[in-house]
Amino acid sequence: MKKLTEEFYKRDTVTVAKELIGKYLCHVVNGEALIGRIIETEAYTGVEDKACHAYGGRRTNRTEALYLPAGHAYVFLIYGMYDCMNVVTEEEGTPCAVLLRACQPISPLETLSQLRYGKSYQALSSYQKKNFANGPGKLTKAFAITKKQNKASLLQDNFFIFEKENEASPTIKATPRINIDYAEEYATKPWRFITF
């Protein structure tokens, strides 16, 4: 296991979004490491990106995390009910980030299932298993990520992303981002990355 460093995050956002595919998210809760494999991301490239919360240099209490050094979490609430987790990228003060859209649950499945569905993993239907963490709000629920993690460093020992050395690189597909029709020419940028 090799924890990702600030240098990994402090690069071009689209590159980081692509290279986060196949990496592992780890959130230690009550002494238990919740682990999932990142299988879908989206890049948001800052002030010129019409889909980014910091478009035009917008800086508010909500977006302040985007201006932190690379390797911090930006967690925000959408629709008043779903938390979404982003990883801050590039140089400090450059409000770019990668949205974690989906994770494959790895371990411990029982705890992840209780967090996500409130019941045992064995009791889940095939539909529930398929939809376990295949959306940003589902991901944060399964991995106990809330606004409490907003502005948290991903370089610490209880909240980080790591890679497995000598693991084969995943096959990655690039597509336009989802649900950003309002972003005009930025709606078609192929900045969503997914593996199957």
Secondary structure, DSSP 8 states (H G I E B T S, - for coil): -EE--HHHHSS-HHHHHHHTTT-EEEEEETTEEEEEEEEEEEEE-GGG-TTSTTGGG---TTTGGGGS-TTBEEEEEETTTEEEEEEEESSTTS-EEEEEEEEEEEE-HHHHHHHHHSS-GGG--HHHHHTSS-SHHHHHHHTT--GGGTT-BTBSSSEEEEE-TT------EEE--SS-GGGGGGGG---EEE--
